[in-house]
Amino acid sequence: MAERLQKILSQWGIASRRKAEVMIRAGRVQVNGAVATLGQQADPEQDVIAVDGIPISPEQCPQKIYILLHKPRGVVSTCNDPEGRTTVLSLLPPELGQQQGIHPVGRLDAYSTGALLLTNDGSLTYHMTHPRHEVSKVYQVTVEGNPSEPVLNRWRTGLLLEGQQTLPAKVRRLDKSADSTTLEVVLREGRNRQIRRVAEQLGHPVKRLHRLAIGSIQLGNLSPGAYRKLSEQELKKLVASEEEPSR
């Protein structure tokens, strides 16, 4: 059955859908010897699909890997960095970090810490990051000052970022001091630096941002820089959520 090339490449563990689209745009993917175009479909049972001139097939795909990493501060959530900064893949041993197609599922900015999933399962990445699936993420956020309840209610109900309304968020106060407040924030979307931008707009810039959970996956007591493979039970929950119908 014919499917879009980026979907095939992600299902085969070659790259995430987003990275597969970049590869197609760059002319690195061929179908039956011709350079593919974005949006093109192919039938794996009939067509010869190649990346950088090398034919690929499901039998050549690496074993699927699912990892939870505690991202430390100062590490970037990319596979490589032109500025030479430490990347999340460099925190893994070579036998994992050099696996074909392994990539972070979404991002945490360099100054944020906490739970980050890594996988070579492009289909799961697509599910976890696509806006329509609204996968929840739990953060512990320390902001400057002591935001009032009306201010927190604006955050809870949503506000405009670059002309687009944010989804309602769960925000509860955990602790406060004379000059800062610690909040628990639960989001169902992942726009670029969203928490930092919202907090800045509300007049209470973020001092510390730490992700505690992604969907059903809890960071727990995993140390900064450490990682672990997901358990069978955790993976089953992720797969179950992937199979749920979209809202």
C-alpha angles and dihedrals in degrees: 000000000000118000136168112282095235089056092050093049092049093047090051092051095245094124143327114278091255093051090043089056089052090050092050093048089050091056094245095127124074133187117201090343096308124108109257126232128218110272093023117140129218138183109228090205093058109020129070109230119195136180116207087350095304115117115233134198138176090259090063094052119113122245112277113261127199118187136173113209129189099222112213125215114276096029118115123226097231136100092240135002126213090208092059096243121152111273129205091248091058089062090064125080113261094255088062104027092054095048112127113263099002110149142155117272101233121326147273114203118247094262095049126084140199142054118021126164121218123192146145091221103108094185092057091047090053091052095046095048104035110107095225092065093058095206107194122236125191122214136182106215129186113199134185116264129356112295114211124234092257089055092048090048090058087055091047095051096042135251139211121282113181090339096309124106116237118229118257111277134202110239125175132170115244104173142340141197133188094283107020145037130209117216138182110226124188116194131186095196136049112215117167111289088338100162093047093048094047093047091049091050090051091053097252110099119205118259097178133010122190127173115219103178145009111205106307094344114103123200091213116168097335108144123238109276092016126115140190136190116253116258122244089252093052091048092050090054091051092048090047091053089048090056095049114107116258119252 
